Amino acid sequence: MKILFSHSYVLTFDPKQVRAMQPYPPLATLYAASLAKSLGHEVKVHDVQFDTSETKLIASVRNFNPDLLIFWDDGFNYLTKMCLSNMRDFILHILQMGDMKSVPIWICSSDSSDHPELYLQAGAQLVITGEGEATLRDLLTSYPNYLNTPGIVHAGGRNPKRPVIKTLDELPHPDYHLIDIDSYRNQWLNKHGFFSINLVTTRGCPFSCNWCAKPIYGNRYHAHSPEWVVTQIKKLITDCHPDHIWFADDIFGLKPGWVKEFADLLEKENIRIPFKIQSRVDLLLNENAVHHLARAGCETVWVGAESGSQKILDAMDKGTLVEQIAEATYQLRRAGIKVGYFLQFGYPGEDISDIKLTLRMVEKNKPDDIGVSVSYPLPGTSFYDKVKSELKNKANWTDSDDLSLMFSNTYTGSFYKTLHRYLHKKFRLSQTLQQTNNILRSKFDFFLLLKAMTRTVYYCMVVPYYKLRWYASR
């Protein structure tokens, strides 16, 4: 069977990310396409990331003439987890186009798992809910008799849920040859001077932050073995030649002993490639984790700091302490690893004193980077349940820079947008001043050294020379 895979994330519909220009391949799409390929199907991926409209996708459908079209979003990328309405509208528009009526269309995404009826009404044959690969395997094995397959929603109703996959190493390695990897490399090199590519070591998160949506994996957590990950890194280095890796896990290295074993294997294979991860401050303080991350080549750790107010962290059910944020930052910096803070404003109950505590935390701890957002209610969270009655005309952000406050809170949405801009500008100014200070200090040190050397030359060479001449003239 001929199967065309695609996804919904179009970079040009997200202006903030166009400015940042840090595009990553649709990793979950590649997992699914590689699985279909391993089953003997003829597979093609149309990557819409750099498209500007549906034109190229429609051309791919016409030229490839697939028996099946599957939109499979990258559930590992936070941008698709945000369920942005620009991307939803893009897919719904395509589903309703006349050119698409001749091919069955399946959907697998966070948004379609939350709102399958929207996609079915627009013309999708079925929606794959949750993780997806096991369901896809069954669907393709029994196609076109799919109605009894667990893990789908179709016009006739919702089938039973399917458990998540526990043995991740049994999945085929994602095949990056299915996309134009050079287009990613060129964008990274032109903007940043290096090429970063994505990989995951885990799926899911067992923690219960009450604002975090988990429509794909729920609260389950499973990991690839360190051996599988190192094998994939070797494949990436050979096939894609990256300069850097982003491990897109919700939480990297949660499994006890995993990070140490990973670092041991990298050292054994003599692999040294910088990477960034996302983690929790409490986990970084266990099992000598920071030391092993440094051994493995970790360059940057992003942590969900969220707030400098313990009151707000507790209200979020975050399970971490403000003191742990400071200690983890200190340990990472001491190990030569950069620290990024995810910060969130606007959580219900937050007042100006809590905001000041967050600003003070950033000023005191001096992270290397920050990502600032406002509380965004997504289906499936207790936070969403608290405020859903207030989500009327707008329930999703249009793009990642929307930052609309869609429920009543202590302050208005305009206040939080201004706060967002203020903190970013203050942080960038602080960084610039620090860099300038370092330059001035280094120049000052240079001039001190030059002065010392001049004095040494003067008193050890010039003065004796002229003294000798004076003595000789007598």
Order of alpha helices (4+ residues) and beta strands (2+ residues): beta-alpha-alpha-beta-alpha-beta-alpha-alpha-beta-alpha-alpha-beta-alpha-beta-beta-alpha-beta-beta-beta-alpha-beta-alpha-beta-alpha-alpha-beta-alpha-alpha-beta-alpha-beta-alpha-alpha-alpha
